[in-house]
Every structure is written in structure tokens, then in C-alpha cells.
Amino acid sequence: MACNNGSFTCSSWLVASSLSSSKRNPFFFVPTCFKFNGPTASQIQWRSNSPEIKRHWVEAADLPFASPERFTVASYNILADRNASQHSDLYVNVPSRYINWDRRRRIICDELFGWNPDIICLQEVDKYFELSNILVKAGYRGSYKRRTGDSVDGCAMFWKADKFRLLEGESIQFKDIGLRDNVAQLFVFEMCESDSRRLLVGNIHVLYNPNRGEVKLGQIRFLLSRAQILSEKWGNTPVVLAGDFNSTPESGIYKFLSSSELNIMLYDRKELSGQKSCRPAQVLGEKKETVGPFISLDGLFKCWTDEEVKIATGDSERHFAVHPLKLNSSYATGSTSTRGFNGEPLATSYHSKFLGTVDYLWYSDGIVPTRVLDTVPISDLLRAGGLPCKKVGSDHLALVSEFSFSVTNNKSIEIVEAAASPGIDIEEHDSLQS
């Protein structure tokens, strides 16, 4: 639900558009939601026996800087069982059997085993030990961090024990810094067959509430700051950040992630995530108002209190939110029937109140994406009537990317003395025994 330890096994990855390239051209913010040029909701015949949802690999056209060493990362919001039960209004077009957790667990595991990822990042996990028992038998090790407060779900990360060894880990409770009950994970791994190849992987489920853009931005900003610190500690190791960011590709938060800065005074904090423009009727409708960020500077300024500015940027007197990483989205490349103007998927989540993209796999220098598992056309989602469906175990689609270490990435990474004897700070970490 959008609210709240492999290798993979495809068509061709189109050449990067001017909006995203290996040289990291800046993304140009276009304050519009995508317009779906296909049948409207009223023209779709909802089917209880949903059509086959087929996904294909999209491969990079040119990889001059890719090394032979590859690894795959999956990010998947698996829809917590409790959330599915408590929000039945989101699944009015979904047969009840597709909501059943026992069935969804089997489908989710079938999906994951089919893609065979080396590292799995899951969000909305409230049945961790059930999943862990299955994945550990398949050769994974894992760690779980439950959200604080009354929620029973959290984030979980699994990795193939024969592919990666864990060097250091950190769990983030955003409540500790006054940023609600969400959590995140940061792990530093080393490839078992090459101790010079290290990787930092982050996993987050950002706050859902569309009205609290300052909290969303604050959570992401803090995660990126911690990721940079850990990366530097381990010799500037490359970073992959996975998760449900509860923000659309057209949003200010996406701009912050992709360009490393954001002037929050150009945005209404209640519109910072772009979620409010993604109800299915809006996305599929005939006409929509286009609202840009440059409305009235004075008017927008009044939308931000000093406390909200401090939460968003870290300083009540600073209107620019910044982060230290240079990030690209592994999916923001090219254009297919499943992609929007900036190359991102048209939809990674679909239920009766939302149709759009909120899930991402971000990566830093030192690695390059070699292929991604494409999402599916909007028309196929509409024919399914909603997610979950027969072959998809959640109301989100998983994102899966294969990466290669860049040949420009120094193979003889030296670890700073501070990391010589790292401690593993991971809550509820299981299956680490040899």
C-alpha cells in the first residue's frame, strides 16, 4: 500500500534521453502529472480473472565503463497484511482471494525467486519471520527493523550469503530525531569473491501523509546524510538506495533526490510529494489543471513555518534542502510504453485511490545499471482491475535492477582506520550464524 541474503534473469534498453544520462545531466522539473493516452477507466471492462501480467528485462545499449562483476537489487513494497485488512476500500476491484496473506506470501516469494536477486529490500513487512524462514532456506540472510509507534510493519533486507558478507549495518528510527515513526536501513556489504568490491545499500519507507512534505523531505535528507557518512567510512563505497519514497517523478522531492538540492520556497509543502494528483480518475481523466511551482512566492512562504523549514532543511533559516550524494535513478532511462516523460515508470503502484510511481532504485558513482525489470503498461494494470492480482502479490510492482561496478571505480579501496573493527548495529538481525 502506498500509505505507509542472487542474480537476475528483456528487451533492449533505449539510449538515455536528455533528461538522464551516464554523465548525469540535470533533471528539468516539469510540474505536470503524466497524461495517459489510452482508454479511460470507464472504457475498461474490469475482470475478476485478471490477464497475465508479463514483465520483461530492458538492457543497457552501451556499457563502456561496466566491469564483469554484476549484482542485482530488488525493491518491493509487499503490502502489509494488516494494512490490506484495514484498508479494504483500496481494493474494491480486487477479488478477495488475491488479498489473502497466505496466497500473497506464496506469490511474492515466487516473484522473488523468479528474479533471483542478490539483495532484496522490502517495505511494509509485518510477517518478517514467515518470509525469513523461506528466504533463509534459499540461501539468504536477513535483517528487520520494525516501525515505532502502533504500526506493526517495517523494513527488511535480505542478501545472498554466498555472494555478499555484511561489514556494517545501521537501523534508523526517525522518531529519534522527531520525524515520525518511519524507519530505514543502511548496510555495507563486501562481495565474497572480491574483497575490493564493496557496496552500501539503503532501504526506506517514507512517510505516506501527502500533507507532510516537510517530514518526507527531512526523512530522506537524513537518510542520505547517514549514507554519505557510511560510504566515506568505507572508502567512498558506491551507494544503492531502494524504497517506497511516497513521492512521484513530477514532485519536488524527486527533484531533490535527482539534483541534490531543492528550494522549498518554490513549493507548497502539502504538494511536495505529488501524490495528490494521482488518483486513477485524475490520471485517466480527460482534463487536468496544470499547476506549476512558481505560483506566488509570498503566498508559498506563508505555507512554511520556521519549524517546518527546520524539519525539511535542517535549519529554520535555510530555504535550500541539500544532500551530499550524486544520485541517478536506475529506471530513469529511455522511453517505452511503460515510461513517462523522464523515463520513470508510469506506475509502480495501483489501487482504487492511487495510480502512479512512488518506488525507486537510486545509485551513486562507482556503479552503473546494466538492465532493469520493466514495469507493465497502464492498460494491463487497468484490465487487471487493481493490484494485487493473479501474478502480483502486492499493490506495488517490484523494481529490480542489475548493476555493474564501474571500471573507473578503484579496485584497491583502502578502509580508513575507523572502520578497521566495525560493530554491527542492527536491530532484530537474524540468520547471521555460519
C-alpha positions in Angstrom: 0.0 0.0 0.0 1.4 3.4 -0.9 0.5 4.8 2.6 3.0 3.5 4.9 20.7 -12.6 1.8 21.4 -13.5 -6.4 21.4 -12.6 -9.9 18.6 -12.0 -12.3 17.3 -13.3 -15.3 14.3 -8.3 -21.5 14.3 -6.3 -24.5 16.7 -3.5 -25.2 17.3 -0.5 -23.0 16.9 2.5 -25.1 19.6 5.2 -25.3 19.3 7.6 -22.4 17.3 10.6 -23.0 18.5 14.2 -22.5 16.8 14.1 -19.1 19.1 11.4 -17.7 22.4 10.0 -18.8 25.6 8.4 -17.5 27.0 11.9 -17.4 24.2 12.9 -15.0 22.6 15.7 -16.9 20.3 17.6 -14.5 16.7 16.7 -14.5 14.4 19.5 -15.6 11.4 19.8 -13.3 8.2 19.8 -15.3 5.3 20.3 -12.8 2.8 18.1 -14.5 1.5 14.6 -14.0 1.6 12.2 -17.0 -1.3 12.0 -19.3 -2.3 8.5 -20.2 -3.2 8.4 -23.9 -5.3 5.3 -23.8 -8.7 4.1 -22.7 -10.2 5.8 -19.7 -11.4 4.0 -16.6 -15.0 3.9 -17.9 -13.8 2.2 -21.1 -12.1 -0.6 -19.3 -14.0 -3.8 -18.6 -13.0 -4.8 -15.1 -12.2 -8.5 -14.9 -12.2 -10.8 -11.9 -10.0 -13.2 -13.8 -7.1 -10.8 -14.4 -5.0 -11.1 -17.5 -1.4 -12.3 -17.3 1.0 -9.6 -16.0 4.2 -10.0 -18.0 7.4 -8.2 -17.3 10.5 -8.0 -19.4 14.1 -7.1 -18.9 15.3 -4.0 -20.5 19.1 -4.0 -21.2 21.5 -1.1 -21.4 22.5 -0.3 -25.0 26.1 0.7 -24.3 28.2 -0.1 -21.2 31.8 1.2 -21.8 32.5 1.5 -18.1 30.9 -1.7 -16.8 33.1 -4.3 -15.2 32.2 -8.1 -15.4 31.2 -8.1 -11.7 27.4 -7.8 -11.6 24.8 -7.9 -8.8 21.1 -7.4 -8.6 18.9 -5.4 -6.2 15.2 -5.7 -5.8 12.9 -3.2 -4.0 9.4 -4.2 -3.2 6.7 -2.8 -1.0 4.8 -6.1 -0.3 1.7 -4.6 1.3 1.5 -5.4 5.0 -1.2 -7.9 5.8 -2.7 -5.6 8.5 -2.8 -2.7 6.0 -4.6 -4.8 3.4 -7.2 -5.8 6.0 -7.7 -2.3 7.4 -8.0 -0.5 4.1 -10.3 -2.8 2.1 -11.7 0.3 0.3 -8.5 0.4 -1.7 -9.2 -3.0 -3.2 -12.8 -2.9 -4.2 -11.9 -4.2 -7.7 -9.7 -7.0 -6.4 -11.1 -10.5 -5.7 -10.8 -11.3 -2.0 -8.7 -14.3 -2.7 -5.9 -12.1 -4.0 -5.8 -10.2 -0.8 -5.3 -13.3 1.4 -1.9 -13.2 3.0 -1.1 -16.9 2.7 -1.7 -16.7 -1.0 0.2 -13.4 -1.4 3.2 -14.7 0.5 3.5 -17.6 -2.0 3.1 -15.2 -4.9 5.6 -12.7 -3.5 8.2 -15.5 -2.9 7.5 -16.9 -6.4 8.2 -13.4 -7.8 11.4 -13.0 -5.8 12.7 -16.5 -6.7 11.9 -15.9 -10.3 14.1 -12.8 -10.4 16.8 -14.4 -8.1 18.1 -11.1 -6.7 21.3 -10.8 -4.8 19.9 -8.2 -2.4 16.2 -7.8 -1.5 14.8 -4.6 0.1 11.3 -5.0 1.3 8.9 -2.4 2.8 5.6 -2.9 4.6 6.8 -6.1 6.2 4.7 -7.3 9.1 5.2 -11.1 8.7 9.0 -11.0 8.7 9.7 -14.3 10.3 7.4 -16.1 7.9 9.3 -14.6 4.9 12.7 -15.1 6.6 12.1 -18.8 7.2 11.5 -19.2 3.4 14.4 -17.0 2.2 17.0 -18.3 4.7 16.3 -21.8 3.3 17.0 -20.4 -0.1 20.4 -19.1 0.9 19.6 -15.6 2.1 20.4 -13.8 5.4 18.3 -11.0 6.6 17.6 -8.2 9.0 14.4 -6.4 10.0 13.5 -3.1 11.5 10.0 -2.5 12.7 8.4 0.9 12.7 7.9 2.6 16.1 4.5 3.5 17.4 1.4 1.5 16.9 2.3 0.2 13.4 3.3 -3.4 13.1 5.2 -3.3 9.8 8.7 -2.2 8.9 11.6 -2.6 6.5 13.6 -5.8 5.8 16.7 -6.5 3.8 17.9 -9.9 2.7 21.1 -10.8 0.9 22.7 -13.9 -0.6 25.1 -15.3 1.9 27.4 -16.8 -0.8 27.5 -13.5 -2.7 27.9 -10.8 0.0 29.2 -10.6 3.5 27.9 -7.9 5.9 30.6 -5.4 7.1 28.4 -2.9 9.0 24.8 -2.0 9.4 22.7 0.7 10.8 19.0 1.0 11.6 17.4 4.4 11.6 14.4 5.3 13.8 13.2 8.6 12.5 11.2 9.1 15.8 14.6 9.6 17.5 15.0 12.9 15.6 11.4 13.9 15.7 10.4 12.7 12.2 7.5 10.3 12.9 7.5 6.5 13.2 9.1 5.5 9.9 12.3 3.6 9.8 15.2 2.9 7.4 18.2 0.6 7.0 21.8 1.1 5.8 24.1 -1.9 5.2 27.7 -2.1 4.0 28.5 -5.3 2.1 31.6 -6.8 0.6 31.5 -9.3 -2.3 32.6 -12.7 -1.1 34.7 -13.3 -4.2 36.3 -9.9 -4.4 37.1 -8.1 -1.1 37.9 -4.9 -3.1 34.2 -4.6 -4.2 32.0 -3.0 -1.5 28.5 -1.7 -1.7 26.3 0.3 0.6 22.6 -0.4 0.3 19.8 1.7 1.9 16.2 0.7 2.3 13.4 3.2 3.4 9.7 3.6 3.5 9.0 7.3 3.6 6.0 8.7 5.4 2.8 8.4 3.4 0.9 11.5 4.5 0.8 13.8 1.4 0.3 16.9 3.6 3.6 16.5 5.5 6.0 17.2 2.7 8.5 18.7 5.2 8.6 15.4 7.1 9.1 13.3 3.9 12.0 15.6 2.9 13.5 15.5 6.3 13.5 11.7 6.4 15.1 11.4 3.0 17.7 14.2 3.8 18.7 12.4 7.0 19.0 9.0 5.3 21.2 10.5 2.6 23.4 12.2 5.1 23.9 8.9 7.1 24.6 7.1 3.8 27.3 9.6 2.9 29.0 9.2 6.3 29.0 5.3 6.0 30.2 5.5 2.4 33.1 7.7 3.3 34.0 5.5 6.3 34.3 2.5 3.9 36.5 4.2 1.3 33.7 6.0 -0.6 31.9 2.8 -1.4 29.1 3.1 -4.0 25.5 3.5 -2.8 22.2 2.0 -3.9 19.1 3.4 -2.2 15.9 1.4 -2.5 12.4 2.0 -1.2 8.9 3.4 -1.4 9.6 7.2 -1.3 5.9 8.1 -1.4 6.7 10.8 -4.0 6.1 10.9 -7.7 8.6 11.6 -10.5 7.0 15.0 -11.1 7.4 16.1 -7.5 9.8 18.4 -5.7 11.1 15.5 -3.6 12.1 13.7 -6.8 13.9 16.8 -7.9 15.7 16.9 -4.6 16.9 13.3 -4.9 18.0 13.7 -8.5 19.6 17.2 -8.4 20.9 17.1 -4.8 19.1 20.3 -3.8 15.7 21.9 -3.6 14.4 25.4 -2.8 11.5 24.6 -0.7 10.0 28.1 -1.0 9.0 27.3 -4.6 6.6 24.6 -3.3 3.6 24.2 -1.1 4.7 21.6 1.4 1.3 19.9 1.0 2.1 19.3 -2.7 5.8 18.5 -2.3 5.3 14.7 -3.0 3.0 15.0 -6.0 0.7 12.2 -4.6 -2.5 14.3 -4.7 -2.6 14.3 -8.5 -2.5 10.5 -8.8 -6.0 9.3 -8.2 -6.9 7.0 -11.0 -9.8 9.3 -12.2 -7.3 12.2 -12.4 -4.6 10.2 -14.2 -7.1 8.7 -16.7 -9.4 11.7 -17.0 -9.9 14.0 -20.0 -8.6 17.2 -18.5 -6.5 18.3 -15.6 -5.3 21.6 -14.3 -1.5 22.0 -14.6 -0.1 23.7 -11.5 3.5 24.8 -11.6 5.8 25.5 -8.7 6.1 29.2 -9.4 2.8 30.5 -8.0 3.2 33.3 -5.6 6.5 33.4 -3.7 5.0 35.4 -0.9 2.0 33.1 -0.7 4.1 30.0 -0.6 6.4 31.4 2.0 3.4 31.7 4.3 2.8 28.0 3.9 6.1 27.2 5.7 6.6 27.8 9.5 10.0 28.1 10.9 9.6 24.7 12.4 8.6 23.1 9.1 11.6 24.7 7.4 13.9 23.3 10.0 12.4 19.8 9.6 12.8 20.0 5.8 16.2 21.6 5.5 17.8 21.1 9.0 17.9 24.9 9.6 15.0 27.2 10.1 16.9 30.0 8.3 17.9 27.9 5.3 15.4 27.5 2.5 17.5 25.2 0.4 17.4 21.5 1.2 20.7 19.8 0.1 22.2 16.3 0.2 25.8 15.2 -0.4 25.2 12.3 -2.9 25.0 12.5 -6.6 22.2 10.1 -7.5 20.6 8.7 -10.6 17.6 6.5 -10.8 18.2 3.2 -12.5 14.8 3.3 -14.2 15.0 6.9 -15.5 16.4 6.0 -18.9 14.8 6.0 -22.3 11.1 5.8 -23.2 8.8 2.8 -23.7 5.1 2.2 -23.4 5.6 1.8 -19.7 7.5 5.1 -19.1 6.8 8.8 -18.6 8.5 11.8 -20.0 11.5 11.5 -17.7 12.0 7.7 -18.3 10.5 6.7 -14.9 7.7 4.1 -14.9 4.2 5.4 -15.4 3.1 3.3 -12.4 4.7 1.2 -9.7 1.5 1.2 -7.5 -2.2 0.8 -8.3 -5.3 0.5 -6.2 -8.6 2.3 -6.3 -7.3 5.5 -4.9 -3.8 5.7 -6.5 -2.2 5.1 -9.9 1.4 6.2 -10.2 5.0 5.8 -9.3 6.5 6.1 -5.8 9.1 3.4 -5.8 12.8 3.9 -6.9 16.2 2.4 -7.1 18.8 5.2 -6.8 22.5 4.7 -7.4 25.7 6.8 -7.0 29.0 7.0 -8.8 31.1 3.8 -8.9 28.3 1.6 -10.3 26.2 1.6 -13.4 22.8 -0.2 -14.1 23.2 -2.8 -16.8 19.5 -3.8 -17.0 16.2 -3.3 -15.3 13.0 -5.3 -15.0 10.5 -3.2 -16.7 7.1 -2.4 -15.3 3.9 -3.1 -17.2 1.7 -0.9 -19.4 -1.1 1.0 -17.8 -3.7 -0.8 -20.0 -2.6 -4.1 -18.5 -3.0 -2.8 -14.9 -6.4 -1.4 -15.8 -7.5 -4.8 -17.2 -6.4 -6.4 -14.0 -8.7 -4.1 -12.1 -6.1 -3.3 -9.5 -3.3 -4.9 -7.5 -2.7 -7.4 -6.1 -3.7 -9.7 -8.9 -3.1 -13.3 -10.0 0.6 -13.0 -10.5 1.4 -9.9 -8.4 1.4 -10.3 -4.6 1.2 -6.6 -3.6 -0.4 -3.4 -4.7 3.1 -2.3 -5.8 5.2 -3.7 -8.6 8.7 -4.7 -7.5 11.7 -2.8 -9.0 14.7 -4.9 -10.0 18.0 -3.6 -11.3 21.2 -5.3 -12.3 24.3 -3.2 -11.6 27.9 -3.4 -12.5 30.8 -1.9 -10.7 32.3 0.8 -12.9 35.8 0.1 -14.2 36.7 3.6 -13.0 35.9 2.6 -9.5 39.2 2.0 -7.7 39.7 -1.7 -7.1 42.1 -1.2 -4.3 39.8 0.6 -1.9 41.6 1.3 1.4 39.5 1.3 4.5 40.0 4.1 7.0 41.3 3.2 10.4 37.9 4.0 12.0 36.4 1.1 10.1 39.1 -1.5 11.0 36.9 -3.2 13.6 33.4 -2.2 12.8 30.5 -3.0 15.0 27.2 -4.3 13.6 24.4 -2.1 14.9 21.3 -3.8 13.6 18.1 -4.5 15.4 16.3 -7.8 15.2 19.1 -9.2 13.0 18.7 -12.9 12.4 20.3 -15.7 10.5 23.9 -14.5 10.8 25.2 -17.7 12.2 27.5 -19.6 9.9 
